Amino acid sequence: MIFRSTRGIAPEKNFSGAVIQGIASDKGLYVPAEFPKLEKSWETYAAMEYKELAAEVLRPYLDEFTDEELKACIDGAYTGKFEAEDVVPLASAGGAHFLELYHGPTAAFKDMALALMPYMMRAALVKEKEDKTVCILVSTSGDTGIAALKGFEDVPGTCIIVFFPDGAVSPVQEIQMRTATGSNTYVTSIFGNFDDAQTTQKALLNDPALAEEVGALGYRFSAANSMNAGRLLPQVAYYVWAYAQMVKQGAVKAGDPINVCVPSGNFGNILSAWYAKQMGVPMNKLICGSNKNNVLTDFFHTGVYDARRDFYVTNSPSMDILISSNLERLLYHLSGNDPAVVRSLMEQLASEKRYEATDAIKAGLSQFAAGYANEDEILAAIGEVYEKDHYLMDTHTAVGYKVWKDYAAIAGDDTPAVIASTASPYKFAAAVGSAIGLKPTGDEFEAIAALEQASGVKVPYGLAELKGRKLLHEGAIRREDMRDFVRETIKSRV
């Protein structure tokens, strides 16, 4: 399988080269040159365990890996690390089906890829005969950083540096990051928002002088955000799994379509669903849910991407994003794989914070629907589903539920729906507790205990052990100091 940059100038890579590189040297993102088709029957997929199905989905993309190498990666990622026996349960509530992606070590959907990515990275480093230590840079609005720190903890040949916006993640997310263990993990917050961190990270990854400097020290850069193809592709597997489980549960007949709704900030998770559709999963509408930072909603309604707007810190902080990096990949595919179009649009975004999609891209956007929920609507959705079905949603999943419900009512579309449930409600216990009528507490751990007592839903193991853990990564820096932080971190390791 060949991977190409969305901007068309950087050299082509195989999967191993793409996952090590992270972001292409021309600032583009790597995409597969083609989408392999699913070849087995849905009844066959429905009978598979998750690990077996994931191997089926990923094998054509990782075709330089032997079956044994791929199996070792997948077994290492998912065996004994997820609380759910089948890794990704599909639950029914509120008239929809919730794909519970949060039963891993850090209680968020990022575990699904970031439990696997370190194993793929290690195998890729061997295959590419890479002799430098890979320094993985991560900008996070919350969950990516935690899952990446856990996934790459003490992985040989790597170190990981995570930046998150100061005061703009949940208390649980911050504690998870600041207590991260591992001799190769480094964390700091920055004074700014997620877009500030991500924009600066991209600049560092494409800074030739910095690359030369750290190269002389025996290091090279990569990324663990969904900008890396190694983060994106494992997510495709769980959408194939979702459809197979819908067939297994009798929610649809094999071949009949479903709708998929994904709460989205950086656009990677819903893009993975679109990739699954290209591989042959019968999907009708892909519904993109946003919070008050509704730049994606406006884009799908108008074809104009305009980041010149106020930025809001909300009760769904992982979606507090105005520059959705993975949208670049969709633009590439919908343009007919035309890198010149992508370069032009991305140049406009960099200089003007705005662009308008071409007619060809706008035509492709008809595969999507979009909507958003404000903070009060998020809390109301959580309360509604809990009161009706005693089912707890986190604030991000509630965005998906509210947006799906609005879409179905307006469009009159009763197609069975799968909603990506992206995080445990305990990661945002105070907000979820208030939504179901619990009294406010002065402490996040008290909120977790109160929510567990009221709901009877077990606290995930990765969160239950957080209280009392020692803070290992303290402090905050200016975004302008991120470059120096990276340089000094690497120097301290030499």
N, C-alpha and C positions, 0 to 999 in steps of 0.2 A: 504494500500500500504506500502510495506517494502522498506526502503532506506538503501543501503549498501555502505560501503566505498570501493573505488577503490583499496585500499591496503589490505582489507580483514581481518584486525585485530580488528578494533574498533567495538563496539557493533552496531547492527542494530537499526534503528530508524524508527518511523513513520514520516510523513511530519513535524509535529510540532516539534519533537525532532531534526530533521535535520536542520530546518530553524533557530532554536535557537542556535544549536551547531556551525553552519557555516561551519567549516572545521573539519573533523573527527579527533579524538584524535591520530590516527596513521599517520596523515599528509595527508591522502587521501581525496578525494572529494566524497560526497554522490551522488549516482545514484539510480534511481528507479529499483526495481528488475524485472520489466516487463514493457512493453509498451502497455497500453490499446488501443484497436482499435476503430476508429471512426465508429459509428453504423448507423447514419442517412444518408440520401441521400444528394448529393451535392446541389441539388435544395433546400432542407430544410435548409442547412447551409447558402446558398446564400440569403435566405429570412430573416435571423436573423440579429439583431443589434449586434454591436461588443460585448457589455457587455454580451448578451445572449450566443453568441458563445464562449466567453472566459470561461464562467461557464461550458459549455459542455466539453471543452477541459480539464479544470483543475479538474473537480469533481472527476475523478477516482484517481488522485494523492493525493488529499486532502480529502480522504474518511472518515477521522475522523471529518471533518467539516459537520454540517448539511447544507441542501440546503439554509436555511435562513442565516446561518453564512457566507457561501460563497458569497451569493448575497450581503450581507451587505458590505463585503470586496470589491467586484468588483464595487458596486455602489459608495462607498466612494472614490475609486481610480479614476474613470473615469467620474463621473458626474460633469459637470461644470468646469473641469480642463483642457480640451483639446479644442483648438480653432476649430478644424475640427469637424463638426457636427457628422460625422460617425467615429470619433477618428483617424482612419488610412485610409486616401484616397489612392486609387490606380490610379496613373496618367500614361498617355502614352506619350512617347517622345523618339526620337532617335532610334526608332524601338524596344524599350523595354517597360516594365511596371515598374514604380517606386513605391515601397511600402513606402509611406511617413510616417516615424515613429517618426517625430520630431515636432508634433503639441502640445506637452505637455508643462508643466511649465518652463522647462529649455531648450527647443528647440533641444533635442537630443533623440535618441531611448531609452536611459537608463530610461527615464520617464515611458515607457510602463510597465516596471517591478517595478521600484522603487516608482511609485505612489501606487502600490498595495502591495508591500512587507511590509510596516509598518503596514497596517491593518492585514495582515496575521500574522506578528510577534506578535502583541498585542493579537490576538485571541489564538495564540500558547502558549504564556506566561500564559494565563489563564488556558488553557487545561493541560499544564504540571505542573501547580501549582508552577511556578518559582517565588521565592520571592526576587531574586537578580535583581538589575538594570543591563540591558544588555548594555555593552559598545561595540559599533560597530566600528571596525577598517576598514578603507578603504584606499587602495592605488589606485591612479587614474592617468591615462594619460590624463585626462581632464574631460570628460563628466560624468563618473560614480560618481565622487566626488560631482559634482554640484547636480545631480539628487538625490543622497543619502541624502545630506544635506537638500534639499527641502522636500524630502519625510519624513524624520525622525524629522524634525523641531518640537520641543516641544511635541513629542510623549511620553506619560507617560511611565515610566519604562525603558527608553532608554537614552543613550547619544551617540554621534557619533564623531569620530576623523578621519580627512581626511588628508592624506599626498599626495603631488603632486611634481613632479620634477621641481626644480626652473629654470625658464627661458625656459621651454620646453613645455608649453601649450600656446594656443592662448591668446592674451590680453583679449578677452571677457571671455574665460574660467576662467582666473585668477581673473578677477574682480567679476565674479559670485561667486567664492568660497570665496574670501576675504571679500565679503559683505554679506555673509550668515548670516541670523538672526536666532533667536531661543536661548533659554537659555541653550540648551543642545548640541550646535554645537561648534566644535573646529577644526581649520584648520592651517596647516603650510606647507610651501614648504620644500623640502630637497635638499641638494647639492648632486646631483646624477641623475640617470635616473629612469624611471618607474620600470625597473627590480630590481634596488636596493631597491626601496620602497616596492615592492611586496614580494621580498625574505625576507626582514626584517619583514614585517607584518606577513608572514607565521610563521617565527620563534617565534614571540611574541605570536601568537595564540596557539603555541604548547610549550610554556615555562611553565613547571609545577610550578617553583618557583614564577614566576610572577602571575600565576593564583591563587596560594595560597595567595599571598600577597593582591591582589585586592579582592579575595573572602572574606578575613577577613574584608574588608571595605564594603562588601555588593554588590560587582560587579562581573560580569562574562563577558567573551568576546564572540563576534560573528563577522561575516563579512557581508558586503553588496556587495562585488564584485560578479561577476558571478561565483566565486568559491562556493557561497552559492546556494543550490538548489532552495531557495525561490526567487533568482534573475533569475535563468535559466528558470524555468518552465513557468512563465507567458509569456516569449518570444515565446514559442511554439505556443501559441494561435494565434499570428498574422501571422504565416505562414499558418495555417489552414484557417484563414480569407483571406489571399492573394489568395489562390486557389479558395475559394468560390467566391471571387469578380471576378476572371478571368472567372469563369463559368457565373456569373451574367452579366458580360459585353459582353459575347459572344466571348471572346478571346480564349477560349478552350471549347471543349465539355466535359461534365462530364466524368471523367475516363481517359481522354487523359493526357499525362505527360506535365510538365513544367520543365524548368531549373531555378535554383535559384542561383543568384550571390550575395555574401555578402562580403563587405570589412571587413577584419578581422585582429585583433591584438592579443587579448587574447583568441580567438576562441570560446567564449561563444555564440555569435549571430548565427554563422553558425552551431554550434552544435545544437542549438535550432531548426534550419531548418531540420537537420538530425533526430532529435527526432520526428518532425512532419511527416517526411517520414516514420518512423517506425510505427507511428500511422495510416498510411494509405493515406497520401497525395501523389498523383501520381507525383513523381519527377524523372527526368532522371538524370541530372548531378547537383551536388552541386559544385559551382565554387567559390573558395576561392581567394579573391583579397588581395594582399599585396602592401605596398609601397616599398621604397628602402631597408627597413629592411625586406628582403624577405626570412626569415628563413622558413616560412611555405610553400612558393612556392617550395623551394628546397626539403623540406621534402616530399611533395606529388609527386614530380618528381622522387625522389631517394629512399624514405623510410628511409633516414638518417636524423636525427635531429641534427644539429650542430650549437650551439650558439656561437662558437668561431669565431666571426667575428666582424667587426667594427659596432658600433652603430651610427645611423644617426638621427639627429633632422631634421624633414621635415615639409612641409606645410600641412601634414595630421597627426598631432601630436598624435591623439588618437590611432594611429596604430604604434607608435614608440616603439615597444616591441620586445624583442628577446626570452623571456621565456613565451610561451603561455600556461597558466595554464590549461585551459579547454581541451586541447588536451589529457590530462591524461584520461579524461572520455571516449573519443573516443577510445583510446588505450585499455581501459578496455573492452568496448563493442566488438571491433573487434577481441580481443584475445579470445573470447568465455567466457567473464566474468571471466578471470583468474587473480586474484589479485597478484599471485606470479610473473607473467610476468610483471605486472605494477610496482611492487616493484623493480624488477631488473632494469627496464628501468629508473625509477626515481632515483635510486641510482647512475646509470651511469651518468645521467644528472647532479646530484648534485656534483659528484666527478670529472667528465671529461668534463662537458658541452656538451656532445654528446651521442647519442645512435643510434643504428640501429634497426628498427622494425623487428619483427618476420615475417616469411613467411605468416602466417595467417593474421596478421595485414596488410601486404603489399597487400594481395589479396583484403581486404576490402577497401583499399584506391582507388580502381578503380571506386568507386562511386563518386569520387571527381575529379575535374580539378582545376588547379591553375595557377596563373600568377601574375605579378606585374607591377606597373607603377612608373616611376621616376617622379620627380617634374615637369619637363617640359611637360611630357606626361599628367600629371594630369591637368595642366592649359590648354593644348590644347584640352583635352576632354570637359572641362567646356565651352570653347569658341565654340567648334563645335556644341554642343547640343543647346547652347543658340542662336547661329546664325541660326540654322536650325529650331528650334521649339520654340524659346523664352522661354526655360525652364532652370531654374537655378539649378545647383547642387553644393553642397559643395565639398570640396577637397576629402573627404573620399568616398562619393558617386561616384565621378568621377573616383576613383580607380576601383570601381566595374564596372562602365560602360566601361572603357578602357579594363579591363581584360575580361569582357564578350564578347566584340566585337572581341578581338583577338582570344578568344577561338572559337567563332562561325565561324570565317573565316578559321581558321586552321583546325577545325574538320568538317567543312561543315555542322554544326548542326543548323538547322533553327527552332528548338523547341522553342515555345513561352517562353520568359524569364521574370522573376521577379527579379529586382535589389533592394536590401535593401537600401533605402535612409535614411542614419543614422543621419543626422544633418541638421539643417537649414543653408543655405548658409551664413546667416548673422553672424554665429558664427566665420566665417573665411572670413570676408567681404573684407579685403585688398587683399587677394589672389584671391578671386572670382572676385573682381572688376578688378584686373589687367588682369585676363583671358579673360574678355569681353571688354577690351580696355579702361578702365577708368584710368585717371591719378592718380598716387600715392598721398596719403594724409599723413599728419604727425600724424594723430590721428585715432584710431580705430573707434571712434564714427562718425568722419567725413567720414570715409570709408563706414560705415553703411548707413549714410544719402545719400551719393553719389550713392550707389548701389540701394537704394530704388527709388531714383529719376530717375535713368537710366532704371530700369527694370519694375517699377510699381508694384513689388511684395511687399506685406505688411511686415513690420518688425514684428516678433513674439512678443506677449505681454510681454513675460518674458525677452526679450532683450531690448524692447523699454523703459523700466523703469530703466535701469541700470545706465545711465549717471547721475552723481552727487551723487550716493549712497555713504554713508560713509564706509570707509574701517574698518572692525571690527576685522580682523585676519591678523596681519602683522608679518613679520619675516621669517627666514629660519633657519634650523638646519642641522647638519650632520646626515647621516643615522645612525651612531653609537649612536646618542642621541635620537633616536625614542623611545627606551624603557623608558628612563627617562621622556620624554615628556608625554607618556601615564601614567606613574606612578604619576607624579605631577598633571596632569589634573584630574585624579580620586581623588587624595587626596584633591584637591581644592574644590571638590564637596561635600565632606563628612562633 
